[in-house]
Amino acid sequence: MPENTPYSLPKDSKAWQQAVDSIASLLPEDISLHDFDALQSLPVFALIVVLPAKVPALDIHHYVQSWVDEQPSWHLVTVAEDAEASFVDVDVATNGSTGTQQPFTPAQVFRYLLVPVTDTLMHPGKKTAAAHIIDDQLTTRLRHDLAKNYANAQATDHPENAALVHDNLVDCHILSIGHMLRTHKLACFDMDSTLIEQEVIVELAKTAGVGAEVEAITEAAMRGEIDFDESFVKRVALLEGISTSVLDEICARLTLSTGAHTTITALKALGYHTVLVSGGFSYFANYIAKQLGIDEVHANHLDIEDGQVTGHIQLPIVNGAKKAAIAQHTAEHLNIEMSQVVCVGDGANDLPMMAIADLGVAYNAKPIVQARADAAVNVTGLEGVLYALGYPALVASKS
């Protein structure tokens, strides 16, 4: 894909609102279709299906509709593309110092409303449980159907690839319609394995010759098996003696996640305040934030004396609770509600900030994180966050 390619993302699309307006007869008469809080009390879900462009979509509408037909309590409405939408141009030039990753993964995005056949209210807890059940059932069905047809297509057109069928052929996001209708203003991102492909502390450990030990601790922490603070202290202690001369070398070999530049550029063009909030180190976080044009950085200080990492920590540690506090404090500073906040991460220490945000998105995350997030992105790059926010697939600009 060439550098400096302009791509576009619809701005302020009314497609979701138009879809809601179209189902007025299925909703309680006293519900305002423009009252987002009132709509939150209804079991009306946005259903977003994302496929990589390389996967034959075949008749995805048929697959979704066939599942809905087996659920007598639900009605399916297709969200039409908004031909009248204005567009935000996204300049996705790659940055030489961060490699030559694709600016994003070409994808197909299908958007629907799932509406109960009978008008009813639903407790938020029950609604969340219903969303997870639908997500599990529909994702399982679509993965099965798509994998079967993808395998058949590969066997016919590319027999050498017939066995290369993966489970992650589709992302299904089942979200409250309120997530689609609200205007979000703040996006907080984890860094390691989210904005970048590496875990910086693991890269430091490799340099110090303690890579295996640190990676084992990191994986346990990301799975939520040990306390983050405890794991952080143990890992940093193993870094004692690393020369500062290698820090820039590590920065130079860090690679942005596919879609990171596109996502941040698009969000900023849409008026978001962007924040990098990391349990890693500010030395690297500031470097990555500069590459991406992120507005604000919060991370741990890497303690250095006489040109070497001391292995000591400086409090407070940016752990899960601190990440949540940073997200909340930033929202207060911007004078916005938490209902206007989106948080993205991959590890257990990202869950607290994701839990208090309106939309928590897991990116290539551990199972425990995917299970508790509002949406999980697996089949695209980080731009899958834009799709979870309700935007259609990125398209080439006509200009």
C-alpha positions as a printed Julia matrix, in Angstrom:
399×3 Matrix{Float64}:
   0.0     0.0    0.0
   1.55    3.35  -0.99
   2.55    5.95   1.52
   0.59    9.17   2.0
  -2.59    7.52   0.73
  -5.66    9.54   1.73
  -8.47    7.51   3.24
 -11.79    8.73   4.5
 -14.03    8.11   7.47
 -17.63    9.35   7.58
 -18.1    12.09  10.16
 -21.28   12.63  12.17
 -23.15    9.99  10.19
 -26.86    9.85  10.95
 -27.17    6.27   9.77
 -27.59    4.8   13.27
 -30.18    7.42  14.26
 -32.07    6.82  11.02
 -32.09    3.09  11.77
 -33.47    3.78  15.26
 -36.13    6.08  13.81
 -37.19    3.28  11.48
 -38.06    0.97  14.38
 -40.19    3.46  16.32
 -43.22    1.2   16.07
 -41.33   -1.58  17.88
 -40.4     0.58  20.86
 -42.44    1.78  23.86
 -44.53    4.85  22.97
 -43.15    6.98  25.81
 -39.48    6.53  24.74
 -37.84    9.45  22.96
 -35.76    8.17  20.06
 -33.26   10.99  20.65
 -32.87   10.4   24.41
 -29.74    8.26  24.63
 -30.18    7.51  28.35
 -33.76    6.36  27.77
 -32.66    4.16  24.89
 -30.07    2.58  27.18
 -32.93    1.08  29.19
 -34.1    -0.84  26.11
 -32.6    -4.12  24.87
 -31.85   -2.54  21.49
 -28.42   -3.59  20.3
 -26.05   -2.43  17.62
 -24.64   -5.48  15.82
 -21.39   -4.86  13.96
 -19.8    -7.66  11.94
 -16.21   -7.14  10.73
 -14.41   -9.38   8.24
 -10.94   -9.01   6.75
 -11.23   -8.11   3.06
  -9.43  -11.35   2.13
 -12.28  -13.46   3.55
 -15.1   -13.99   1.02
 -18.16  -12.32   2.55
 -20.4   -14.53   0.39
 -23.85  -13.79   1.81
 -23.08  -12.49   5.29
 -26.56  -11.01   5.49
 -28.0   -14.48   4.95
 -25.86  -15.91   7.75
 -26.91  -13.21  10.2
 -30.56  -13.34   9.2
 -30.67  -17.15   9.47
 -29.44  -16.89  13.07
 -32.0   -14.19  13.89
 -34.76  -16.3   12.31
 -34.01  -18.94  14.93
 -34.51  -16.36  17.7
 -38.25  -15.56  17.79
 -37.7   -12.68  20.22
 -35.53  -10.6   17.88
 -35.96   -8.5   14.76
 -33.06   -7.49  12.46
 -32.67   -4.08  10.8
 -29.86   -3.25   8.39
 -28.14    0.07   9.01
 -27.86    1.76   5.64
 -24.72    3.53   4.5
 -25.16    7.29   4.79
 -24.53    8.72   1.34
 -24.99   12.24   2.71
 -22.23   11.93   5.33
 -19.39   14.4    5.25
 -15.92   12.87   5.33
 -12.74   13.25   7.33
  -9.61   12.72   5.24
  -7.11   10.49   7.02
  -3.52   10.87   5.82
  -1.94    7.53   6.68
   1.7     8.14   5.79
   3.96    5.54   7.38
   6.76    6.73   9.62
  10.21    5.49   8.71
  11.37    5.17  12.31
   8.54    2.79  13.16
   8.76    0.4   10.25
   6.54   -0.01   7.21
   3.42   -1.67   8.57
   0.22   -1.36   6.59
  -1.67    1.71   7.77
  -4.65   -0.55   8.42
  -6.15   -3.92   7.5
  -8.63   -3.78   4.6
 -11.96   -4.95   5.97
 -15.65   -5.42   5.31
 -18.05   -3.97   7.89
 -21.73   -4.89   8.2
 -23.98   -2.93  10.59
 -27.37   -3.89  12.02
 -29.83   -3.25  14.8
 -31.14   -6.12  16.91
 -34.55   -5.14  18.26
 -36.9    -7.09  20.57
 -40.16   -8.07  18.92
 -42.1    -6.92  22.0
 -41.46   -3.54  23.61
 -39.84   -4.05  26.97
 -37.38   -2.48  29.39
 -34.34   -4.37  30.68
 -32.15   -3.94  33.75
 -28.61   -2.86  32.72
 -27.07   -5.97  34.26
 -29.44   -8.26  32.43
 -28.87   -6.31  29.21
 -25.11   -6.78  29.51
 -25.59  -10.5   30.11
 -27.9   -10.72  27.09
 -25.3    -8.97  24.93
 -22.61  -11.48  25.93
 -24.93  -14.43  25.23
 -25.84  -13.08  21.79
 -22.21  -12.32  21.08
 -21.1   -15.85  21.97
 -23.88  -17.54  20.0
 -23.67  -15.4   16.88
 -19.87  -15.3   16.79
 -19.71  -19.08  17.08
 -22.26  -19.48  14.27
 -20.6   -16.98  11.94
 -17.12  -18.37  12.56
 -18.37  -21.85  11.74
 -20.21  -20.8    8.57
 -17.43  -18.52   7.34
 -14.67  -21.02   8.12
 -16.54  -23.72   6.22
 -17.09  -21.55   3.16
 -13.62  -20.0    3.35
 -12.12  -23.49   3.44
 -14.18  -24.51   0.41
 -13.15  -21.36  -1.48
  -9.5   -21.92  -0.62
  -9.71  -25.56  -1.68
 -11.18  -24.51  -5.03
  -9.1   -21.42  -5.81
  -5.97  -21.98  -3.73
  -5.72  -25.66  -2.78
  -2.29  -25.09  -1.25
  -3.97  -22.89   1.41
  -6.97  -25.09   2.1
  -5.76  -26.01   5.57
  -4.99  -22.43   6.57
  -8.39  -21.65   8.09
  -8.34  -19.66  11.32
 -11.01  -19.29  13.98
 -10.68  -15.51  13.98
 -12.36  -14.86  10.64
 -14.88  -12.46  12.12
 -15.39   -9.91  14.89
 -18.92   -9.49  16.2
 -19.67   -6.48  18.37
 -22.97   -6.52  20.26
 -23.31   -3.09  21.84
 -26.03   -0.92  23.27
 -27.38    1.47  20.68
 -26.38    4.3   23.0
 -22.72    3.61  22.2
 -23.45    4.4   18.56
 -25.5     7.54  19.13
 -23.37    9.3   21.73
 -20.63   11.76  20.79
 -17.39   10.56  22.36
 -14.62   13.05  23.05
 -11.81   11.23  24.88
  -9.9     8.1   23.85
  -7.37    6.47  26.21
  -4.96    3.86  24.85
  -2.62    1.39  26.49
   0.78    1.29  24.77
   2.46   -2.12  24.97
   0.86   -4.68  22.63
  -1.82   -2.1   21.84
  -0.35    0.99  20.18
   2.89   -0.91  19.58
   3.52   -4.57  18.84
   6.07   -5.12  21.59
   6.12   -5.18  25.39
   8.88   -2.64  26.09
   9.85   -4.17  29.4
  10.42   -7.48  27.6
  12.68   -5.71  25.09
  14.65   -4.21  27.97
  14.89   -7.61  29.6
  16.23   -9.22  26.45
  19.0    -6.63  26.44
  19.77   -7.45  30.08
  19.79  -11.17  29.38
  16.74  -11.84  31.58
  14.15  -11.98  28.81
  12.59  -15.33  29.71
  12.17  -14.44  33.38
  10.54  -11.06  32.66
   8.29  -12.39  29.9
   6.95  -15.09  32.22
   6.1   -12.48  34.86
   4.54  -10.2   32.23
   2.33  -12.95  30.83
   1.12  -13.91  34.31
   0.26  -10.28  35.05
  -1.54   -9.8   31.72
  -3.64  -12.87  32.45
  -4.54  -11.41  35.84
  -2.84  -14.24  37.73
  -0.6   -11.99  39.85
  -0.96   -8.44  41.12
   0.34   -5.86  38.66
   2.3    -3.9   41.29
   4.05   -7.04  42.48
   4.88   -8.07  38.92
   6.12   -4.57  38.09
   8.51   -4.45  41.05
   9.88   -7.91  40.18
  10.39   -7.06  36.53
  12.04   -3.68  37.1
  14.44   -5.2   39.65
  15.67   -7.57  36.94
  16.59   -4.58  34.74
  19.26   -3.26  37.08
  22.45   -2.26  35.3
  21.07   -1.65  31.78
  22.96    1.24  30.16
  20.97    4.23  28.94
  22.83    3.93  25.64
  20.55    1.06  24.66
  17.28    2.92  25.3
  17.34    4.76  21.98
  18.24    1.52  20.22
  15.12   -0.07  21.69
  12.99    2.93  20.64
  14.26    2.57  17.09
  13.15   -1.04  16.84
   9.67   -0.56  18.28
   6.95   -1.0   15.68
   3.54    0.62  15.69
   0.61   -1.75  15.61
  -1.14   -1.97  12.26
  -3.8     0.71  12.19
  -2.39    2.72  15.1
  -1.46    5.77  13.04
  -4.72    5.65  11.07
  -6.81    5.3   14.23
  -5.2     8.15  16.16
  -5.26   10.42  13.1
  -8.94    9.67  12.49
  -9.95   10.19  16.12
  -8.12   13.51  16.29
  -9.78   14.59  13.04
 -13.11   13.72  14.67
 -12.32   15.99  17.64
 -11.13   13.44  20.21
  -8.57   14.21  22.9
  -6.16   11.27  22.83
  -4.22    9.9   25.81
  -1.51    7.25  26.06
  -1.79    5.68  29.51
   0.77    2.95  30.11
   2.07    0.71  32.84
   5.37    0.92  30.97
   7.9     3.73  30.99
   7.54    7.38  30.03
  10.86    7.36  28.12
   9.3     5.09  25.5
   5.72    6.33  25.88
   6.75    9.89  25.01
   8.59    8.63  21.96
   5.56    6.66  20.68
   3.15    9.5   21.48
   5.27   11.84  19.36
   5.19    9.4   16.44
   1.4     9.2   16.61
   0.57   12.77  17.55
  -1.1    11.74  20.82
  -2.1    14.66  23.02
  -1.18   13.43  26.5
   1.05   10.78  28.11
   0.96    9.04  31.51
   3.48    6.28  32.31
   6.04    5.18  34.9
   9.38    6.93  35.32
  12.41    4.75  34.57
  14.85    5.38  37.43
  18.4     5.99  36.18
  21.65    6.8   38.01
  25.14    7.17  36.55
  23.9     6.16  33.12
  22.35    2.89  34.28
  18.89    1.65  35.18
  18.82    1.24  38.97
  16.13   -1.42  39.15
  14.23    0.73  41.66
  10.71    2.05  41.13
   9.28    5.49  41.68
   5.79    5.72  43.14
   2.98    5.87  42.3
   2.99    2.93  39.91
   0.68    3.32  36.93
  -1.36    0.2   37.63
  -4.94   -0.63  36.74
  -6.47    1.59  39.4
  -4.18    4.47  38.44
  -5.1     4.07  34.77
  -8.78    4.37  35.66
  -8.07    7.42  37.83
  -6.16    9.05  34.98
  -9.03    8.46  32.55
 -11.52    9.89  35.03
  -9.34   12.88  35.93
  -8.74   13.67  32.25
 -12.48   13.58  31.56
 -13.08   15.95  34.48
 -10.34   18.27  33.21
 -11.98   18.29  29.77
 -15.37   18.87  31.42
 -16.93   15.81  29.82
 -18.82   12.81  31.22
 -17.44    9.29  31.37
 -20.2     8.42  28.9
 -18.05   10.26  26.34
 -14.91    8.21  27.03
 -13.47    5.27  25.1
 -10.65    3.13  26.58
  -8.59    0.58  24.66
  -6.15   -2.04  25.95
  -5.09   -5.67  25.96
  -4.2    -6.61  29.54
  -5.87   -7.16  32.89
  -4.5    -3.85  34.15
  -6.54   -2.09  31.44
  -9.84   -3.47  32.71
 -10.47   -0.83  35.42
 -10.31    2.08  32.95
 -12.31    0.11  30.38
 -14.97   -0.61  33.01
 -15.64    3.05  33.82
 -15.61    4.2   30.17
 -18.7     4.23  27.98
 -16.94    1.83  25.63
 -14.09   -0.48  26.62
 -12.36   -2.14  23.66
 -10.01   -5.12  23.95
  -7.35   -5.27  21.21
  -5.76   -8.67  20.5
  -6.29   -9.23  24.2
  -6.06  -12.08  26.65
  -9.29  -14.12  27.03
 -10.13  -12.65  30.45
  -9.95   -9.14  28.97
 -12.0    -9.99  25.89
 -14.67  -11.56  28.06
 -15.09   -8.41  30.15
 -14.69   -5.77  27.45
 -17.62   -4.21  25.6
 -16.0    -5.09  22.26
 -13.02   -7.19  21.2
 -10.93   -6.5   18.08
  -9.07   -9.5   16.65
  -9.36   -9.62  12.86
  -8.19   -6.12  11.91
  -5.57   -3.69  13.08
  -6.23   -1.09  15.74
  -8.62    0.67  13.37
 -11.1    -1.97  14.49
 -11.75    0.46  17.37
 -13.34    2.8   14.8
 -15.63    0.01  13.65
 -16.62   -0.76  17.24
 -17.56    2.91  17.54
 -20.01    2.39  14.71
 -18.13    3.74  11.7
 -18.27    1.89   8.36
 -15.15    0.5    6.71
 -12.4     2.92   5.78
 -12.55    3.75   2.08
 -10.25    5.45  -0.4
 -10.89    9.15  -0.66
 -12.41   10.36  -3.93
 -10.28   13.48  -3.83
